[in-house]
Amino acid sequence: MSEPDMSPTELRRARIRARFERQFRAIEAQLPWLKRPLTAIRARGWWIVRLPIALVLIVGGVLSFLPVLGLWMLPVGLLLLAVDLPLLRGPLSAAMIRGRRRIAVWQHKRQRKKR
């Protein structure tokens, strides 16, 4: 379906999906060793694997006060869940963009201090 043939709702969903995919490509560009696993886990038909892993990671993130688990598990689990739940894609892609910008600003400030 081309853009002119899409309803406004479909067009909005397609843009959100494209934005979400761009964020994954940005992560893959920054961390090339993650490209293969991220591509594999996002493949169609893998929802049966993604869903339990996402739920375990979210629960692990909530229980991050325990010694073995960490807070990093929560956003990773939410990202995996967003692959299958379109409702989460918009907010999570916005959060990914904000996070990447904050990391870039922090790195820039850190390098200026070193000079």
C-alpha angles and dihedrals in degrees: 000000000000123000097258090053093054125096116236090257093051091046091052091049091049091051092048090049091049091049090050091050091048089057091054090049089051090053090048090051092051094043107030093179088067095056097089098045093043092050092047096048092049093052119118114265094030094099088103089062097035097053099056092041091050093049093048091049092049092050089046090052092051089050092048092130088076115093101246099040126073141200090245088076094069099063092040090053092047091051091053091047091050090060087070101028112063090193090071097046098081098048093041095048089050090050090049091052092049091047094049091049092050091049090050092050091047092050091048092051091047092052092048090054091053092058 
